[in-house]
Amino acid sequence: MASEKHFKYVILGGGVAAGYAAREFAKQGVKPGELAIISKEAVAPYERPALSKGYLFPQNAARLPGFHVCVGSGGERLLPEWYSEKGIELILSTEIVKADLASKTLTSAVGATFTYEILIIATGSSVIKLSDFGTQGADSNNILYLREVDDADKLVAAIQAKKGGKAVIVGGGYIGLELSAALKINDFDVTMVFPEPWCMPRLFTADIAAFYESYYTNKGVKIVKGTVAVGFDADANGDVTAVNLKNGSVLEADIVVVGVGGRPLTTLFKGQVAEEKGGIKTDAFFETSVPGVYAVGDVATFPMKMYNELRRVEHVDHARKSAEQAVKAIKGKESGESVVEYDYLPYFYSRSFDLGWQFYGDNVGDTILFGDSDPTSAKPKFGSYWIKDGKVLGAFLEGGSPDENKAIAKVAKTQPPVANIEELKKEGLQFASKI
């Protein structure tokens, strides 16, 4: 008979959101044995963004236990011992294959069952693989993805094995840009390939993208736009040797890293909870249509108060904050204290080479570009505002100081009116500093 364990609270998933939820439970007060985290990964929750940045540095690379949560937001580092001290059970290397929300039961791949009173779904996303589309040769060796620390270890091993070789990065989003930089820093010959007309198309305007593409080109990264990988060649050992593109060209490759997006991991709950926009629908406290079941991070489609619409956000900042909000709501219900509705200001950021940008708000409406966006400048600093219905709704800044980044966040939050777009262009960052 497989074992059964009961907990008052179960967090399903072991990523960023799980760690921040655990910290909030500890802060609010949780009795030993009440809370469990069930994760298919073998390590305690950690800050995933490190995997595409510090983990891949050729010198002084980040390694666990260095980047367990909550160091990414300036908090204390929660080592496995912290969970034991708090009486929080970390159930690692455990994949849940069945979730029955009616009987409040989770079943693992080896048949162990876990029952709960309150469940937080923090399963995150899985990477979209080229083999999912049946791309020829997509299962060759050294075609890699990046989501978990195991993936990062495979990439590090490939970087060491293929020193100074040729790398092809498939995808022009966050992962594509960050990994192209990481492999270039590791002395690889790097080519980026993506189908869109410019990089980061869901966020960047053509003007913003032009800066990063020129900067990367100056660093020696080759960029191939408007086409996709349709197949891979491999040698007798099954190691990838080339990437065949739809436009007919062939790129030699010792390593291929694919970053073409993720899919929220909601399959276990299909037909049991209301869904919307590809995620699990929640209220402003992250409770789903099933009482006592909450969803946070990548999997949650929640009411974004500022824009009065339901949205799903795949970003570490929201993973942290939504996890904390759900726990506050759970504990608030128990104590009868009211909790303020989640009021999220969208925030995205990235770092690569010597660059670092931040974006706040909504990228809708007309845009203006201000500042020094010359990719050959010693210290480029430029930004953009998005203006709709006479108000600034979004703000982007490359190379900003902490105070300047706070200022653009304030602009996006307060949505100040703009009388004259030309004036705004002239004022640039000064406009934000006055808010």
N, C-alpha and C positions, 0 to 999 in steps of 0.2 A: 504493500500500500504506500503510494507516494505521500510525502509529508504535506501537512496543511498548516499554515501559519496565519494568525489573525493580527491585524494592526488597526488602530483607530484611523490613522492617516497613511495613505500610500502615495508616494510620488513616483510615477512611471516615467523613466528616462533619467539619464545621468549626465546631462550636459550643463550648460550655464544656468538655465532656469532652475534645474533641480537643486543646484548648490545654493542659489540665492533664496529659494523657497525654504530650504533647510535652515539657513541663517535666520530668516524671518521667524520661523517656528521657534527657534531657540530664543530669540529676542522676546517673543510674545509669551513664551512659557510652554514647554512641552515636557510631559513626564517620560522617564526612561521606558522604552518599549512601546511607546505610542506611535512612533513614526518610522517608516521604512522608505528607503530609496531603492527601487529595483532598476538596474541598468544592465544592458547587454555588454557594456564595456568593462574592462578589467580593472579600471582605476577610478578613484573618487572624482567627483565633478571638477572640471577644470575650465579655464578660459579658452574657448576654441580659437579666437582670433590669433593667438600666438602661433598656431600651426602654420599659417601662411606667411608669418613674419619672422619673429625671433627664432623659431624652431629650425629654420633653414639657413640661419647665418653661418658663414664658413668659420668664423671665430666667435667665441663666447656665446654659443647657441643656447637658447632657452631649453630647459629640460624639466620634466616633472621630478621632484615635487615643487619646482619653482613657480609654476603658474596655475596652481589649483585656485579655484574661486576662494576669495573674492578680490584678488589682487588687481584685476583688470579695472576695477573702479576705485582703487585706492583703499580697499577694505583689508581685513585681516585674511591670512591664508589659511583655509580650512583643510588641514591634513587629515588623513584617515583617523588619527587618534582623536581629533576634535569630535568626530561623529560618535566614537565610542564613549568619550567623556560625557557627552550630552545624552547618551542612551538612544542614539539614532542608529537604526540598523542599516548598514550598507550591504545590499544584496547584489553583488557584482557578477559579471560574466553569466548573467541570467536573462535569456530571451523569453519574453512573454509572447505566446503564440495564439492565445485566446483570451478575450475579455468578455465577461457576461455582466453587463451593468445591472440587469434585473436582480441577479443573485449576488451582486457585488463580489465577484470572484475573478481572479486572474490565474491563468494556467501557463506554466513554463514549458519550454521545449522538452524537458525531461519529465514532465508530468507532475511537478510540484504545484500545489495550489496556494494562493494567497487570498485572504478575504480582507475586506476593509469596510470602514464606515464612510470615509470621505476619500475620494480619489482626485489627484491632480495629474492630468495628462500633460506631460512635458517631453513628448517623444521627438520633437524637432523634425528635421527633414532628412531624407536620404538623398544621395547624389543621383542625378540622372546619368545613366551610363550609356555609352554608344552601343553597347551590346543589346540594350533594351530595344533599339531600333533595327537590330539585325545588321549593323554596319560590318562589312566584310573584314575579317582579321582583327576585330575589336577586342578579342580575348588574348591577343599576343602578350608576351612578357613585356614589362616596362611601359605599359599603357596604364597610367596611374590616375587616381582621383584623390581628393582631399576632403575628408570630413572629420575623421577621428584620429586619435594619436597613433593608432596602428597604421593608418594610411600614411601619416607623416613619416613614420619609421621606414616604411617601404620606399618612400621618396628619398629620404636621406641615404638609404642603402644604395639606391640607384644612382644618386648624385656621386657617391664615393666610387661606385663600380665603373661609372662611365666618365670619369673625370675629364673635363675640358671637351666633352663631346657636343653633339648637336641635340638641342631640345626644341620640340614643337609644342606650343601651348594652344590648345583648342578652346576658344571662348574669349570674349572681350569684355567680360564683366569684372567684378571685384577680384575673383580668384585669378582670372586671366592676367589682370594687371599686376597683382601682388606677386604671383608666381613667376611671371616673366622677369620681374625685377630680381626676385630671389635667385633664379637660375643664372641670370646675367652676373650677379655678384659672386656666384660660384664658378665664374669663368666658362660658362657654356655659351655656345653659339645659339642664340634664341630667335625663333620665329613665332609670332602670334598670328593665329588665323581665326577670323570670325565673320559671320554672314552679313552683319549689319553695316550701314554706311560709316559709322564711327563707333568708338569704344564707349562702354557704359551708357548705351542709348536710352535706357529707362530713366536715367537721371540727368546725364550731361546734355547740354546743347552742343551743336556742332562747333561753336566757338570754344567752349571749355575743352571738348574732346581734342580739338586741334592742338591745344597747348600740350596735353599729355602725350599725344601721338608723336609730336615733334621732339619732345623731351626724350621719350623712349628711343626714337630713331637716333638721336644724337648720342645716346648711351650704347648704340650698336644693336638694339633690338629691331629685327625686321618685322614689318606689319603687313599682313595680307588680308584685305577686306573684301567683303561681298562674295565669299565662297565658303564651302564647308568641306569637312573631311568625309569622303565617301568610302574609303577603304584603307587598309594597312598592309604592308608587306612585312614578312618576317623571315629570319634565316632558319637554318636546319634545327637550331636549338629552340625555336619558337620566340626568339627575341625580336622585337620590332626593329625594322631597318628603314622604313619609309612611310610617309603619309601621302595618300593619293587624294588630291583635291577635285572638287566638282568642276573647276575651271580647266581641268586637264593637266595642271602642273603637279609635280612630284617633289616632296620635301624629304631630304634625308633626315633620319631621326634615330638617336640612341635612346632617347626618353621622350615619351609623349605624356603631357599632363592635361587632363580634360576638366574644364570648369564650365559646364553649360547649364548650371542651375540645379535646383533641388525640388523634391516633392515632399509636401508635408506628410508625415507618417500617421495617417488616420485610418488605415484599412481595418484595424482591430475593432473599430467602433462603428463601421458602416452599418446603416440601418438602425442604429441604437440611439443616435443623437442627431439633432438638427445640424445640417451643414450649410455653408454659404461661402461663395468665392473660393472654393478649394480647401476651406478649413472647417473647423468645428465652430459653430455659431455660439457666441457667449454674450452675456450682458456686461455691464460696465465693471462688474466684480469678477469677471472671468468664470462665472457659473454657466454651465451648459443647459440645454433643455431638460437634462436629467438632474433633479435636485441632488446635491452632494457630490456632483461630478464637475470638476473644473478643468479648463484647458488653457494653457499659457504658452507664450513664445510663438514659434513659427506656425504651430497648428491652429492657433486661435484667430477667428474672424470676429472682431469686437467693434463696438460703437466708438468711432473716433469723434469725440465731442466737438472738437474745434471745427471740423468740416461737416458735421452732422451726417455721417454716412458710415456704413460698415466697411472695415478694411482688415486686411491681413498683412502683417509686417514681419519680414524675415531680417531681423537685425539684433545684434547682441544687446543693445541698449534696451530694446523693448522686451527681450527675453528676461533680463534682470528685473525690470520694473513691473512687468505683468506678473511675474512669480511672487514678488513682494505684495502686490495688490491682492492676489488671490488668497494668500495666507492671512493678510489683515482682515479680509472679508470673512474668511472661515472663523477666525478667532473672534471677530466682532459679532458674528451671529451667536456664538456661544455665550459671550458676555453681555449681549444686548446693547453693545456700543455701536453707534452708526459710523460707517466708513464713507469717505468721500468718493464719488465716482471717479474712475480712471479718466484723466484728462491728459492725453499724450501728445507731445509735440514731436513729430517725426524728426529723427536725427540719424544721419549716416556719416561715416567717416572712413578714411583709408589712409594708409601710409605706405610709401615705397620709395626706394632710393633716398634722396634727401627731401622728399616731398611729403606733405601732409595736408589733407583737405577736410573740411567739415561742411555739412549741409543741414539746414533746419527748415522745416515747414513743408510746403507743397509746391511741386515744380509744375505749376499751371500758369497759363497766360503769356504775356509778352515778356521778353527778357532783355536786360542790358548787361553789358560787360564793363567792368571798371578796373583800374589799376594796371600793374605791369605784368602782362601775360606773354612776355618774350621768353621763350624756352631757353635762350642762351644767357639770360640774366644770371648774375651770381646768386641772387636770392629773390626769385620771382614772388610777387605777392599780388594776387588779383582776385576778383570775385564777381558774382552775378546776383541780380535781384530778379525775382519773378513777380510781375505786376498783373493783377486782374481786378476789374471793376474799380479801378482807381486806388487799389490798396496793394501793399507789398505782402505777398503770401509766402514767398520762399527766399532763402538767402544762402549763398555758397561762398566759401572763402578758402583759398589756397595760401598756405604760408602765414596764417594768422597767429598772433600771440594768444595766450589763454583769455586775456581781457577782450581782445578783438572778436574771438570766437563767441564769448558770452554776449557781446554786443549784437552780433548777427542773429544769435538765438532769440534775443529779446525782440528784434525786428519781426521775426517769423511768428513769435508768440503774440505780439501786440497788433500786428497787421496795420501799420500806420498808413494814413492816406498819402497819396502822391499827386501833386498838382501838375508837375511838369517833369516829364521823363528825361528831357535833356539836362535839366538841373540835377536830377538824381544821378545821372551818369557822371556829371562833373564832380558832384559831392562824393560819390563812391562810398568808401568806408566811413567818412565823416558823418554821413547820414545816420549810420548805425550808432555811432558814438554819441549822438545827440539824444537818442531815444531814452 
